[in-house]
Amino acid sequence: MGLVKVSILLMYLRIFNTTRWFRLIVYGTMFVVVGVHFGCIVGYLCQNRPISAYWDPVRDEATEWVSMDNPIIALAVITIITDVIVLILPIPITWRLHMRMRQKLIVMGILLVGVMYVSMISDSNIWYGD
């Protein structure tokens, strides 16, 4: 689900590419999202020792399974933080648009509802594992 968040951030770059600070925050958030999800993939692959126990149907007593409870909690916390960043990021730029107040609020509402929906789906996948 990290790629969905990266695609939203790339859309923000395409639409709101106005200031240097905005680009730095977007690139920094993308770096964190990709890094955390890549780290989780490596962690899941190294969850048991030896790694061949994933595809070997015979389980030995020597197979050691590492608990993934703490990394999953850390992933959830970092995901929620990046969700909030992605949620808040377009608000200041949208606020400075030359539109009527009602139109600004509608644009912000559309962006916020879309990002909140994607965030809820990605966060539920962390907890329920689909």
C-alpha positions in Angstrom: 0.0 0.0 0.0 3.0 2.2 0.2 2.9 2.6 -3.6 -0.6 4.1 -3.4 0.7 6.8 -1.0 3.7 7.4 -3.3 1.3 7.8 -6.3 -0.8 10.4 -4.3 2.4 12.3 -3.5 3.5 12.2 -7.1 0.1 13.6 -8.0 0.6 16.4 -5.5 4.0 17.2 -7.2 2.3 17.3 -10.5 -0.6 19.6 -9.4 0.9 21.7 -6.6 4.6 22.0 -7.7 4.9 25.6 -6.5 7.5 26.0 -3.8 10.8 24.4 -2.8 9.6 23.5 0.8 6.6 21.6 -0.7 8.8 19.5 -3.0 11.2 18.7 -0.1 8.4 17.6 2.2 6.9 15.4 -0.6 10.2 13.8 -1.5 11.0 13.3 2.2 7.7 11.6 2.8 8.1 9.4 -0.3 11.6 8.4 0.9 10.2 7.4 4.4 7.3 5.5 2.8 9.4 3.6 0.4 12.1 2.9 3.0 9.7 1.7 5.6 7.8 -0.6 3.2 11.1 -2.0 1.8 12.3 -2.6 5.3 9.1 -4.5 6.1 9.5 -6.7 3.0 13.0 -7.6 4.0 11.8 -8.2 7.6 9.1 -10.5 6.5 11.5 -12.4 4.3 13.9 -12.8 7.2 11.1 -13.7 9.7 12.2 -17.3 9.9 15.6 -18.9 9.9 16.5 -20.6 7.6 14.7 -18.7 4.9 14.2 -22.0 3.0 11.5 -22.9 5.6 9.1 -20.7 3.6 9.0 -23.1 0.6 10.1 -26.3 2.3 7.0 -28.2 3.6 9.0 -30.2 6.1 9.3 -28.2 9.4 12.3 -29.0 11.5 12.8 -28.2 15.2 15.7 -26.0 14.0 13.4 -23.6 12.2 13.2 -20.4 14.2 10.3 -17.9 13.8 10.9 -14.3 14.8 8.0 -12.4 16.3 6.8 -9.5 14.1 4.6 -7.8 16.7 6.9 -4.8 17.3 7.8 -4.2 13.7 4.1 -4.2 12.8 3.3 -1.7 15.5 6.2 0.5 14.3 4.9 0.2 10.7 1.4 1.3 11.9 2.7 4.3 13.7 4.9 5.5 10.8 2.0 4.8 8.4 -0.4 6.9 10.5 2.2 9.8 10.6 2.8 9.7 6.9 -1.0 9.6 6.4 -1.4 12.8 8.4 1.4 14.4 6.4 -0.2 13.5 3.1 -3.6 14.6 4.4 -2.3 18.1 5.6 0.1 18.8 2.7 -2.3 20.3 0.1 -4.2 22.5 2.6 -1.9 25.5 2.6 -1.5 25.6 -1.1 -5.2 25.1 -1.8 -5.9 27.9 0.7 -3.8 30.4 -1.4 -5.7 29.7 -4.6 -7.5 32.6 -6.2 -11.0 31.2 -5.8 -14.1 31.9 -3.7 -14.0 30.5 -0.2 -16.7 28.0 -1.0 -14.8 26.6 -4.0 -11.6 26.3 -1.9 -13.5 24.4 0.8 -15.0 22.1 -1.9 -11.5 21.4 -3.4 -10.0 20.7 0.0 -12.9 18.5 1.0 -12.5 16.4 -2.2 -8.8 16.0 -1.6 -9.2 15.2 2.1 -11.9 12.6 1.5 -9.9 10.8 -1.1 -6.7 10.7 1.0 -8.7 9.6 4.1 -10.3 6.8 2.2 -6.9 5.5 0.9 -5.4 5.9 4.3 -8.2 3.9 6.0 -7.9 1.1 3.4 -4.1 0.9 3.7 -4.2 1.0 7.5 -6.8 -1.7 7.7 -4.5 -3.9 5.5 -1.8 -3.5 8.1 -4.0 -4.8 10.9 -6.0 -7.4 9.0 -3.3 -8.6 6.6 -4.9 -8.6 3.2 
